Amino acid sequence: MLDHIGIHTNQFDRLTHFYESVLAPLGYSKLASYEDAAGFGSDKPELWIGTAQAKPTPIHIALAAPGSAAVDAFYAAALAGGGKDNGPPGLRPDYSPGYYAAFVLDPDGNNIEAVYHQPA
């Protein structure tokens, strides 16, 4: 359904560097870079970071991971990069069977999730 999504920040450089490190374990990298925007993805930019004049309202984004080890690596990279724990890696059977995820708050307070749907 979605083609891309954007996060606005008044800490553009900090957030761009944060996402460069936490998206790498999921197989995503910075594919586009402009003075006030950066796009991340695997084939095309799907997550955009852009500048905002005022402090934006935090949002929740769930990112697909290729496996549970990638979820673990995402979580470790996020904490090392200045993110805050919002739910450690693990199964969440109350969401759905095989739902393996980790949650972190980025430097702007956005709730970023990496999720892998394990085969049943």
ROFI-44934 format. One record per atom (N, C-alpha, C): residue number from 0; x, y, z; atom name. Coordinates in steps of 0.05 Angstrom, whole numbers, plus 5000, padded with zeros to 4 digits. Each point is the difference from the previous one (the first is absolute). Layout:
# residues N
+-----+------+------+------+------+
: seq :   xx :   yy :   zz : atom :
+-----+------+------+------+------+
: NUM :    X :    Y :    Z :   CA :
...
+-----+------+------+------+------+
//
This chain:
# residues 120
+-----+------+------+------+------+
: seq :   xx :   yy :   zz : atom :
+-----+------+------+------+------+
:   0 : 5016 : 4976 : 5000 :    N :
:   0 : 4984 : 5024 : 5000 :   CA :
:   0 : 5017 : 5025 : 5000 :    C :
:   1 : 5020 : 5001 : 5017 :    N :
:   1 : 5017 : 5024 : 5002 :   CA :
:   1 : 5023 : 4999 : 4980 :    C :
:   2 : 5006 : 5023 : 4989 :    N :
:   2 : 5024 : 5003 : 4983 :   CA :
:   2 : 5024 : 5010 : 5015 :    C :
:   3 : 4994 : 5020 : 5018 :    N :
:   3 : 5021 : 5011 : 5017 :   CA :
:   3 : 4988 : 5015 : 5023 :    C :
:   4 : 5016 : 5006 : 5020 :    N :
:   4 : 4991 : 5015 : 5023 :   CA :
:   4 : 5022 : 5019 : 5009 :    C :
:   5 : 4992 : 5022 : 5013 :    N :
:   5 : 5020 : 5020 : 5008 :   CA :
:   5 : 4998 : 5006 : 5030 :    C :
:   6 : 5023 : 5005 : 5011 :    N :
:   6 : 5003 : 5009 : 5028 :   CA :
:   6 : 5012 : 5028 : 4998 :    C :
:   7 : 4988 : 5018 : 5015 :    N :
:   7 : 5011 : 5028 : 5001 :   CA :
:   7 : 5014 : 5004 : 5026 :    C :
:   8 : 5022 : 5015 : 4999 :    N :
:   8 : 5017 : 5004 : 5024 :   CA :
:   8 : 5012 : 5028 : 5000 :    C :
:   9 : 5007 : 5009 : 5024 :    N :
:   9 : 5016 : 5025 : 5001 :   CA :
:   9 : 5028 : 4993 : 5009 :    C :
:  10 : 5007 : 4974 : 4998 :    N :
:  10 : 5027 : 4989 : 5005 :   CA :
:  10 : 5009 : 4984 : 4976 :    C :
:  11 : 4999 : 5012 : 4976 :    N :
:  11 : 5004 : 4986 : 4975 :   CA :
:  11 : 5026 : 4983 : 5000 :    C :
:  12 : 5023 : 5012 : 5006 :    N :
:  12 : 5025 : 4985 : 4998 :   CA :
:  12 : 5000 : 4977 : 5020 :    C :
:  13 : 4992 : 5005 : 5024 :    N :
:  13 : 5000 : 4979 : 5021 :   CA :
:  13 : 4982 : 4977 : 4992 :    C :
:  14 : 4975 : 5006 : 4990 :    N :
:  14 : 4982 : 4979 : 4993 :   CA :
:  14 : 5009 : 4985 : 4975 :    C :
:  15 : 5012 : 5014 : 4981 :    N :
:  15 : 5010 : 4987 : 4976 :   CA :
:  15 : 5022 : 4980 : 5008 :    C :
:  16 : 5018 : 5008 : 5017 :    N :
:  16 : 5022 : 4981 : 5008 :   CA :
:  16 : 4988 : 4977 : 5016 :    C :
:  17 : 4981 : 5005 : 5017 :    N :
:  17 : 4987 : 4979 : 5015 :   CA :
:  17 : 4988 : 4979 : 4981 :    C :
:  18 : 4985 : 5009 : 4981 :    N :
:  18 : 4987 : 4981 : 4981 :   CA :
:  18 : 5020 : 4986 : 4982 :    C :
:  19 : 5022 : 5012 : 4993 :    N :
:  19 : 5020 : 4987 : 4985 :   CA :
:  19 : 5010 : 4975 : 5015 :    C :
:  20 : 5004 : 5002 : 5026 :    N :
:  20 : 5011 : 4978 : 5015 :   CA :
:  20 : 4979 : 4979 : 5007 :    C :
:  21 : 4975 : 5008 : 5006 :    N :
:  21 : 4980 : 4980 : 5009 :   CA :
:  21 : 4987 : 4986 : 4977 :    C :
:  22 : 5000 : 5012 : 4976 :    N :
:  22 : 4987 : 4987 : 4977 :   CA :
:  22 : 5019 : 4980 : 4986 :    C :
:  23 : 5026 : 5003 : 5004 :    N :
:  23 : 5019 : 4982 : 4987 :   CA :
:  23 : 4995 : 4970 : 5006 :    C :
:  24 : 4995 : 4993 : 5025 :    N :
:  24 : 4995 : 4972 : 5006 :   CA :
:  24 : 4975 : 4989 : 4987 :    C :
:  25 : 4982 : 5017 : 4992 :    N :
:  25 : 4975 : 4992 : 4987 :   CA :
:  25 : 5003 : 4999 : 4969 :    C :
:  26 : 5024 : 5007 : 4990 :    N :
:  26 : 5005 : 5000 : 4972 :   CA :
:  26 : 4993 : 5025 : 4985 :    C :
:  27 : 4996 : 5022 : 5015 :    N :
:  27 : 4993 : 5026 : 4988 :   CA :
:  27 : 5023 : 5019 : 5003 :    C :
:  28 : 5002 : 5019 : 4981 :    N :
:  28 : 5022 : 5020 : 5001 :   CA :
:  28 : 4989 : 5026 : 4989 :    C :
:  29 : 5016 : 5021 : 5003 :    N :
:  29 : 4993 : 5027 : 4990 :   CA :
:  29 : 5003 : 4999 : 4969 :    C :
:  30 : 4979 : 5005 : 4986 :    N :
:  30 : 5000 : 4999 : 4971 :   CA :
:  30 : 4998 : 5028 : 4987 :    C :
:  31 : 4992 : 5019 : 5016 :    N :
:  31 : 4997 : 5028 : 4989 :   CA :
:  31 : 5007 : 5019 : 5023 :    C :
:  32 : 5014 : 5022 : 4992 :    N :
:  32 : 5008 : 5019 : 5020 :   CA :
:  32 : 4998 : 5028 : 4988 :    C :
:  33 : 4986 : 5017 : 5014 :    N :
:  33 : 4997 : 5028 : 4993 :   CA :
:  33 : 5007 : 5017 : 5024 :    C :
:  34 : 5000 : 5026 : 4997 :    N :
:  34 : 5007 : 5018 : 5022 :   CA :
:  34 : 4981 : 4996 : 5024 :    C :
:  35 : 4975 : 4996 : 4994 :    N :
:  35 : 4980 : 4998 : 5022 :   CA :
:  35 : 4984 : 4975 : 5000 :    C :
:  36 : 5009 : 4979 : 4986 :    N :
:  36 : 4985 : 4975 : 4999 :   CA :
:  36 : 5020 : 4977 : 4993 :    C :
:  37 : 4993 : 4976 : 5010 :    N :
:  37 : 5015 : 4976 : 4994 :   CA :
:  37 : 4981 : 4977 : 4997 :    C :
:  38 : 5004 : 4984 : 4980 :    N :
:  38 : 4982 : 4977 : 4995 :   CA :
:  38 : 5015 : 4974 : 5004 :    C :
:  39 : 4986 : 4981 : 5014 :    N :
:  39 : 5012 : 4974 : 5006 :   CA :
:  39 : 4982 : 4978 : 4988 :    C :
:  40 : 5013 : 4978 : 4992 :    N :
:  40 : 4986 : 4977 : 4990 :   CA :
:  40 : 5019 : 4979 : 4990 :    C :
:  41 : 4989 : 4981 : 4985 :    N :
:  41 : 5017 : 4979 : 4988 :   CA :
:  41 : 5002 : 5004 : 4970 :    C :
:  42 : 4977 : 5003 : 4987 :    N :
:  42 : 5000 : 5005 : 4971 :   CA :
:  42 : 4994 : 5029 : 4993 :    C :
:  43 : 4984 : 5012 : 5016 :    N :
:  43 : 4992 : 5029 : 4996 :   CA :
:  43 : 4996 : 5012 : 5028 :    C :
:  44 : 5001 : 5026 : 5003 :    N :
:  44 : 4995 : 5012 : 5026 :   CA :
:  44 : 4971 : 4995 : 5008 :    C :
:  45 : 4997 : 4988 : 5024 :    N :
:  45 : 4973 : 4994 : 5011 :   CA :
:  45 : 4996 : 5015 : 5026 :    C :
:  46 : 5021 : 5006 : 5014 :    N :
:  46 : 4999 : 5015 : 5025 :   CA :
:  46 : 5016 : 5026 : 4996 :    C :
:  47 : 4986 : 5022 : 5003 :    N :
:  47 : 5013 : 5027 : 4996 :   CA :
:  47 : 5002 : 5014 : 5027 :    C :
:  48 : 5023 : 5012 : 5004 :    N :
:  48 : 5005 : 5018 : 5023 :   CA :
:  48 : 5002 : 5028 : 4989 :    C :
:  49 : 4984 : 5018 : 5010 :    N :
:  49 : 5000 : 5028 : 4991 :   CA :
:  49 : 5000 : 5020 : 5023 :    C :
:  50 : 5008 : 5024 : 4994 :    N :
:  50 : 5001 : 5020 : 5021 :   CA :
:  50 : 4973 : 5011 : 5005 :    C :
:  51 : 4996 : 5009 : 5025 :    N :
:  51 : 4975 : 5013 : 5009 :   CA :
:  51 : 5008 : 5024 : 5016 :    C :
:  52 : 4983 : 5020 : 4999 :    N :
:  52 : 5005 : 5025 : 5014 :   CA :
:  52 : 4993 : 4997 : 5030 :    C :
:  53 : 4978 : 4986 : 5006 :    N :
:  53 : 4992 : 4996 : 5028 :   CA :
:  53 : 5004 : 4971 : 5007 :    C :
:  54 : 4999 : 4994 : 5026 :    N :
:  54 : 5003 : 4973 : 5009 :   CA :
:  54 : 4976 : 4983 : 4991 :    C :
:  55 : 5006 : 4980 : 4984 :    N :
:  55 : 4977 : 4983 : 4990 :   CA :
:  55 : 4989 : 4981 : 5020 :    C :
:  56 : 4976 : 4991 : 4995 :    N :
:  56 : 4987 : 4980 : 5017 :   CA :
:  56 : 5012 : 4973 : 4994 :    C :
:  57 : 5008 : 4985 : 5020 :    N :
:  57 : 5012 : 4973 : 4995 :   CA :
:  57 : 4980 : 4981 : 4987 :    C :
:  58 : 5010 : 4981 : 4984 :    N :
:  58 : 4984 : 4981 : 4986 :   CA :
:  58 : 5011 : 4972 : 5005 :    C :
:  59 : 4985 : 4979 : 4992 :    N :
:  59 : 5009 : 4972 : 5001 :   CA :
:  59 : 5004 : 4990 : 4972 :    C :
:  60 : 5023 : 4987 : 4995 :    N :
:  60 : 5006 : 4987 : 4974 :   CA :
:  60 : 5010 : 4972 : 5006 :    C :
:  61 : 4989 : 4980 : 4986 :    N :
:  61 : 5010 : 4973 : 5002 :   CA :
:  61 : 5015 : 4994 : 4974 :    C :
:  62 : 5025 : 4991 : 5003 :    N :
:  62 : 5017 : 4994 : 4977 :   CA :
:  62 : 5004 : 4970 : 4997 :    C :
:  63 : 4998 : 4989 : 4976 :    N :
:  63 : 5003 : 4972 : 4995 :   CA :
:  63 : 5029 : 4992 : 5003 :    C :
:  64 : 5004 : 4978 : 5014 :    N :
:  64 : 5027 : 4989 : 5004 :   CA :
:  64 : 5001 : 4973 : 4986 :    C :
:  65 : 5024 : 4993 : 4989 :    N :
:  65 : 5002 : 4974 : 4986 :   CA :
:  65 : 5002 : 4976 : 5019 :    C :
:  66 : 5003 : 5004 : 5026 :    N :
:  66 : 5002 : 4978 : 5019 :   CA :
:  66 : 5002 : 5010 : 5028 :    C :
:  67 : 4999 : 4982 : 5019 :    N :
:  67 : 5001 : 5009 : 5028 :   CA :
:  67 : 5028 : 5011 : 5007 :    C :
:  68 : 5021 : 4990 : 4988 :    N :
:  68 : 5027 : 5010 : 5006 :   CA :
:  68 : 5002 : 5030 : 4991 :    C :
:  69 : 4986 : 5007 : 4978 :    N :
:  69 : 5000 : 5027 : 4991 :   CA :
:  69 : 4985 : 5018 : 5020 :    C :
:  70 : 4978 : 4990 : 5011 :    N :
:  70 : 4986 : 5015 : 5021 :   CA :
:  70 : 5018 : 5005 : 5024 :    C :
:  71 : 5015 : 4980 : 5008 :    N :
:  71 : 5018 : 5002 : 5023 :   CA :
:  71 : 5022 : 5021 : 4993 :    C :
:  72 : 5011 : 4999 : 4976 :    N :
:  72 : 5021 : 5019 : 4992 :   CA :
:  72 : 4990 : 5028 : 4998 :    C :
:  73 : 4975 : 5003 : 4990 :    N :
:  73 : 4987 : 5027 : 4999 :   CA :
:  73 : 4998 : 5012 : 5028 :    C :
:  74 : 4991 : 4983 : 5018 :    N :
:  74 : 4996 : 5010 : 5028 :   CA :
:  74 : 5027 : 5008 : 5012 :    C :
:  75 : 5021 : 4984 : 4997 :    N :
:  75 : 5026 : 5006 : 5010 :   CA :
:  75 : 5011 : 5025 : 4988 :    C :
:  76 : 4998 : 5003 : 4974 :    N :
:  76 : 5009 : 5024 : 4986 :   CA :
:  76 : 4985 : 5025 : 5009 :    C :
:  77 : 4974 : 4997 : 5004 :    N :
:  77 : 4984 : 5023 : 5009 :   CA :
:  77 : 5009 : 5009 : 5028 :    C :
:  78 : 5004 : 4982 : 5018 :    N :
:  78 : 5008 : 5007 : 5027 :   CA :
:  78 : 5028 : 5013 : 5000 :    C :
:  79 : 5018 : 4988 : 4984 :    N :
:  79 : 5027 : 5011 : 4997 :   CA :
:  79 : 5000 : 5028 : 4988 :    C :
:  80 : 4980 : 5005 : 4982 :    N :
:  80 : 4999 : 5025 : 4986 :   CA :
:  80 : 4984 : 5022 : 5014 :    C :
:  81 : 4992 : 4995 : 5025 :    N :
:  81 : 4985 : 5021 : 5015 :   CA :
:  81 : 4970 : 4995 : 5002 :    C :
:  82 : 4990 : 4978 : 4990 :    N :
:  82 : 4972 : 4993 : 5003 :   CA :
:  82 : 4995 : 4990 : 5028 :    C :
:  83 : 4974 : 5000 : 5007 :    N :
:  83 : 4992 : 4991 : 5027 :   CA :
:  83 : 4982 : 4975 : 4997 :    C :
:  84 : 5004 : 4981 : 5017 :    N :
:  84 : 4985 : 4975 : 5000 :   CA :
:  84 : 4970 : 5007 : 5003 :    C :
:  85 : 4984 : 4987 : 4983 :    N :
:  85 : 4971 : 5002 : 5003 :   CA :
:  85 : 4987 : 4972 : 4997 :    C :
:  86 : 5017 : 4980 : 5003 :    N :
:  86 : 4991 : 4972 : 4999 :   CA :
:  86 : 5022 : 4983 : 4987 :    C :
:  87 : 5014 : 4984 : 5016 :    N :
:  87 : 5022 : 4984 : 4990 :   CA :
:  87 : 4992 : 4979 : 4979 :    C :
:  88 : 5019 : 4990 : 4985 :    N :
:  88 : 4993 : 4979 : 4980 :   CA :
:  88 : 4987 : 4976 : 5013 :    C :
:  89 : 4980 : 4989 : 4987 :    N :
:  89 : 4988 : 4976 : 5010 :   CA :
:  89 : 4974 : 4994 : 4985 :    C :
:  90 : 4989 : 4976 : 5005 :    N :
:  90 : 4975 : 4992 : 4989 :   CA :
:  90 : 4977 : 5015 : 5014 :    C :
:  91 : 4981 : 5007 : 4984 :    N :
:  91 : 4976 : 5013 : 5011 :   CA :
:  91 : 4975 : 4985 : 4989 :    C :
:  92 : 4995 : 4977 : 5012 :    N :
:  92 : 4978 : 4983 : 4990 :   CA :
:  92 : 4973 : 5013 : 5003 :    C :
:  93 : 4997 : 5020 : 5017 :    N :
:  93 : 4975 : 5014 : 5003 :   CA :
:  93 : 4994 : 5017 : 4976 :    C :
:  94 : 5021 : 5007 : 4984 :    N :
:  94 : 4996 : 5015 : 4975 :   CA :
:  94 : 4991 : 4981 : 4978 :    C :
:  95 : 5016 : 4978 : 4996 :    N :
:  95 : 4994 : 4978 : 4982 :   CA :
:  95 : 5021 : 4979 : 5004 :    C :
:  96 : 4993 : 4975 : 4993 :    N :
:  96 : 5020 : 4979 : 5003 :   CA :
:  96 : 5025 : 5006 : 4983 :    C :
:  97 : 5024 : 4996 : 5012 :    N :
:  97 : 5025 : 5005 : 4985 :   CA :
:  97 : 5008 : 5029 : 4997 :    C :
:  98 : 4986 : 5018 : 5014 :    N :
:  98 : 5007 : 5029 : 4998 :   CA :
:  98 : 5024 : 5006 : 5018 :    C :
:  99 : 5023 : 5004 : 4988 :    N :
:  99 : 5025 : 5006 : 5014 :   CA :
:  99 : 5007 : 5029 : 4995 :    C :
: 100 : 5002 : 5016 : 5021 :    N :
: 100 : 5004 : 5028 : 4996 :   CA :
: 100 : 5016 : 5013 : 5023 :    C :
: 101 : 5011 : 5024 : 4994 :    N :
: 101 : 5013 : 5017 : 5020 :   CA :
: 101 : 4991 : 5028 : 4995 :    C :
: 102 : 4998 : 5016 : 5021 :    N :
: 102 : 4991 : 5027 : 4998 :   CA :
: 102 : 5020 : 5019 : 5013 :    C :
: 103 : 5006 : 5022 : 4987 :    N :
: 103 : 5017 : 5021 : 5011 :   CA :
: 103 : 4988 : 5027 : 4995 :    C :
: 104 : 5007 : 5019 : 5017 :    N :
: 104 : 4993 : 5028 : 4995 :   CA :
: 104 : 5024 : 5013 : 4987 :    C :
: 105 : 4997 : 5013 : 4977 :    N :
: 105 : 5022 : 5014 : 4988 :   CA :
: 105 : 5005 : 5026 : 5015 :    C :
: 106 : 5021 : 5015 : 4992 :    N :
: 106 : 5006 : 5025 : 5015 :   CA :
: 106 : 4977 : 5021 : 5001 :    C :
: 107 : 4981 : 4998 : 4982 :    N :
: 107 : 4977 : 5018 : 5000 :   CA :
: 107 : 4976 : 4988 : 5015 :    C :
: 108 : 5002 : 4975 : 5010 :    N :
: 108 : 4978 : 4988 : 5014 :   CA :
: 108 : 4982 : 4983 : 4982 :    C :
: 109 : 5006 : 4996 : 4974 :    N :
: 109 : 4985 : 4983 : 4983 :   CA :
: 109 : 5003 : 4971 : 5009 :    C :
: 110 : 4978 : 4985 : 5000 :    N :
: 110 : 5001 : 4972 : 5008 :   CA :
: 110 : 5006 : 4983 : 4974 :    C :
: 111 : 5025 : 4990 : 4998 :    N :
: 111 : 5008 : 4986 : 4977 :   CA :
: 111 : 5002 : 4970 : 5007 :    C :
: 112 : 4987 : 4984 : 4984 :    N :
: 112 : 4999 : 4971 : 5005 :   CA :
: 112 : 5013 : 4986 : 4976 :    C :
: 113 : 5015 : 4979 : 5006 :    N :
: 113 : 5009 : 4981 : 4980 :   CA :
: 113 : 4985 : 4974 : 5006 :    C :
: 114 : 4988 : 4988 : 4979 :    N :
: 114 : 4984 : 4977 : 5003 :   CA :
: 114 : 5006 : 4979 : 4979 :    C :
: 115 : 5001 : 4975 : 5010 :    N :
: 115 : 5003 : 4977 : 4982 :   CA :
: 115 : 4977 : 4981 : 5006 :    C :
: 116 : 4985 : 4992 : 4980 :    N :
: 116 : 4978 : 4981 : 5003 :   CA :
: 116 : 5011 : 4972 : 4995 :    C :
: 117 : 5005 : 4985 : 5022 :    N :
: 117 : 5011 : 4973 : 4998 :   CA :
: 117 : 4980 : 4982 : 4987 :    C :
: 118 : 5009 : 4981 : 4983 :    N :
: 118 : 4981 : 4981 : 4989 :   CA :
: 118 : 4987 : 4983 : 5021 :    C :
: 119 : 4975 : 4993 : 4996 :    N :
: 119 : 4985 : 4984 : 5020 :   CA :
: 119 : 5008 : 4971 : 4998 :    C :
+-----+------+------+------+------+
//
